[in-house]
């Protein structure tokens, strides 16, 4: 009612830097203060949560971004800081925790989309801290998975550079038809799962699987990449000399 309207107005005008201090003050009073003050503080905590989270129908990606950018999630995940009952507004906290765990699983299996991985990697400190609050047993796996996926994407990007250079040289010389390879190398990979780009072999090494290049072409790419900066080589390509 009137209290909720006033609360929303006050919270909307609260500077971001003061939100954590406000949260702590509200939780202390909500847990141990006299009624009805404690009830009002509990209502403020609920309102603060609702105002700063995505709609229920929002995709997991929107929730992930919110979870990794709104600083108070770390406090809402700590159940010892908030009242034990009557707090979980419409399963909001449960939904947020499930989103984190879903991305931990996607990281572990390499099914995570590249775009989402970039978000997690840029905010990996907060992501791992939240993971620890939800399930300590998953922290080690999540930490290792982030490192593995990062190295796989780096390996893919390195090979992509070789492929792009190979395509450019082949086009300049006019000797090899590389349209299919060119099509693959120019595609936006941000919405693809990491496992579609590179995979781990049984011995733990990384194999780029996206381009599916035959060994004979792969053997040419690295030498060509070394030659490409050469001025003479560039002139040969430009003039399409028959070499």
N, C-alpha and C positions, 0 to 999 in steps of 0.2 A: 504494500500500500504506500502510504505517504512516506514511511521510513525508508522503504526500498528505493523510491524515487530520489529522496535526499541523498541516500547512500551512493547511488549510481553517479549522481552529480559530483559528489565529493571525491569519489574514486577516479572519475574521468579527469578531474583537475589535479590529481596527485602527480607530482613530478616522478618520472621513472626512477630516479636515483633514491627516492624516498619510499618506494614500494616495499622493499625488503624490511625496512624498519617498521613500516605500518603493519606488515604481515606478522612480524614477531610480537608486536604490542597486542594485536588483535587475538592471536592464539593464546597468549598468556591469560588475558581476561576471559576469553571464551571457555577456557578449561577450568579456571579457578575463581573467576569473579562472581559477584553476587548477581542473582537474577533480578530484573530482566536485562541488566547490562550484558551478561554473558550471552544471552540469546541474541541480542542486537549485534554483538561482535561475531557470533557464529553466522548470522545473516550477512554481515559484511564480507566475511571470508567466502561464503558461497557466491555472493554477488561479484566479488573480485575475480573468482574463477570463471564464472559464466561470461563476464565481460571480455575476458582475454583468451578465450578458446574458440576454435572453429565450430561451425554448426555440426550437428550430429551427422548430417548427410555429406559433409566435406570428405574428400578422398584422403587416404592415408598420407599422401605426399604433403597435403596442406597441414595435417596434424604434425608430421615430422618436422616441418619447418617451424611451426609454432613451438613445439616442444624444445627445439634446439635454440630458439631465440628469446623466448620469454623466461626470464631468470627465476621466476617464482615456482616453476615446476619442481625444481630441486627441493623446495620446502614442502610442497603439497605431497610429494612422494614419501616424505618422512612422516609416517603415521604417528610417531611419538610426539610430533609438534602440533597436531591438530586433535580436536575432540574425537573420541572413539566412535560415537554414534551420530546418526542423522546428518552426516557431512557429505557423503559421496553423491553429489548432485547429478541425477540422471546417468549414473555410470561414467561420468566424465573422466574421473581419475583412472578407472579401470580401462577405459578406451585408450587413454594416453599410454598407460603401461603396456597394453597389448600391442600398440603401434611400435613402441621401442623394441619389444621382444620379437615382433614380426621382422623388423629390419635386422636384428641380430641373427635370426635364422637365415634371412636372405643373404647376409654377408657371409655366413659360414658356408652356405651351399654355392656361393658365387652367382646366385640368381638375381641379385640386386641390380637394378637398372643403373647405368653409368651416371645419369643425372643425379639420382638419389645418393649414389656413393659419393659424388662430389660434395653434396650437402653434408653428409655424415663426416667425411674426411676433414672438411673445413671447420667443423665443430666437434671434432673427435674427443676433445677433453671433456666437454659437457656430456656428450653421448655416452662415454664410458662411465662417467660419474653417475649418470641416471641409471645406467645398466646395473651398476653396483648396488644402487639403492633398491632396485626391483628384484634382482636375483644375482647374488654374489657368485654363484656357480657358473654363470654365463660370462662373467667379466673376462676371464682368461681367453675363452674362445673368441669373444668379440674383439679383443685386443689383437690377437694373432690374425684373425680374419681381415681386419682393416689393413694390416701390414701386407698380407698376401695379395689382397685385391689391388692394392696400390702398386705393388711390383708387377702384377700381371698387366695392368693398364699401361704402366710405363714401358713394359716390353712390347706391348701392342703398338704404342705410339712410336717407338723406335723403328719397328718394322714398317709401320705406315709411312714414315719419312723415306725409308729406302724404296718402298713401292712407288710413291709419288715421284721420286727422282727417276726411277726406272722407267715409268710411264713417259715422263718428259723427254728423256733421252731417246726412247724408242720412237716417239712421235717426231722428234727432230730429225732422226736418221731415216725415218720412213721405212724401216725394215721389218718391223714386227707389229702385228695387229694387237693392240692392247686395250680395246674399247671396254671389254668386260672388267678387266682389272681396274681401269680408270673409273668405271662406274662404281665399283666397290670402294675405291679409295676416297672418292668424293662424297660418299654418303654420310649423313649425320648419324653418328653412333650413340648419341646421348640417351636415346630411348631404348637402347639394347642392353640386355643383361651382360654382365662381365664375362660369364661363361661362354658367350657367343663370340667373344673376341680372343680370349686366351684361356688355356687350361693347364692344370698341373699334370705332369706325367707321373708314373709310378715312382720314379726316383726323386720327385720333388722339383724337377726343373720345369720351366715354363715353355709352353708351345703355343705360338700364335696360330689359331685355327680359322680365323675369319676369312683370310684371303685364299686359303686352300691352294697355295702355290706349289707347283711341282719342284722338286729339289734342284733341277737344272736351272730354273729361273732364279731361285733363291741364291744359288751359287754365283750368279752374275751381279746381283744387286749390291752387295757390299763393295766389290771392286769398282763398280760404276759410281757409287757414292763417293769413293775416294778420288776418282778422276774428275768428277763434276766441277770442283772449284778451279781446275786447270784452265787457263785462258786459251791454250791451244786446243784443248778438248772442246771447249765451248765454241770456238771458231769452226771446228770440224762439224759440230752439230748444226751450227747456223747455216753453213754452206752446204750441208747434206752431202759431204764427200763420201764416195763409195769406199769404205774401209774394209 
